[in-house]
Amino acid sequence: MRHAVKINNSSVLAYELGADSPMEQTLIQNGVIIRHPDNDYELFSLEAVNGTGERALPGDYFKCELIDGRYYAYPIQRDYFLSTHTHLSGNEYQQKNLPLAVWTVKDPSCPEMDYLLSNHLITIDEQNAEKYFNAHLFGTALSAPITAIVAFYRIDRTPDGSIQRIAFNFIEEKYFEKNYRYC
């Protein structure tokens, strides 16, 4: 497994769900974010498939991306966001430049990917390069192309070193190449 860090350590815009920011209102109006009656949220990222978005709670954060004239929203659990970002002002944050474990199909097998595959946390569709990686994350089905990067945000281990739990997601190759470099 390799590690990567953000190369552009410039500030990012992020928004707290439930704070009723103008960006949140706009994305709700455009159907990119749905606020459910039980007060949880559904956010539609580029990787969301099957017509359902990624689930998030009030107080979680989201970043958004504009691709080909369409917004996509990416939820980030509150505790993780606050531990990896420094607040600058307003909705502007500085992401801490921490190494991130990553894996691609070009890399050799590793225990972390073996864990995800053997526990069916990621499934592979060898017949579909555009939806090669599949996972159920943030309460919905996500898929990513064969060129995507699997990013490991957290790997919990037992005292003997066995993998207990992994928090992961997919990063689009073009976004990764533009914003990360391998350590």
Salt bridges, closest charged atoms under 4 A:
GLU16 OE2 - ARG78 NH1 3.12
ASP20 OD1 - ARG35 NH2 3.91
GLU24 OE2 - ARG35 NH2 3.30
ASP40 OD2 - ARG55 NH2 2.77
GLU42 OE1 - HIS36 NE2 2.75
GLU42 OE1 - ARG55 NH1 3.67
ASP107 OD1 - ARG2 NH2 2.95
GLU112 OE2 - ARG157 NH2 2.62
ASP156 OD1 - ARG154 NE 2.88
ASP156 OD2 - ARG165 NE 3.21
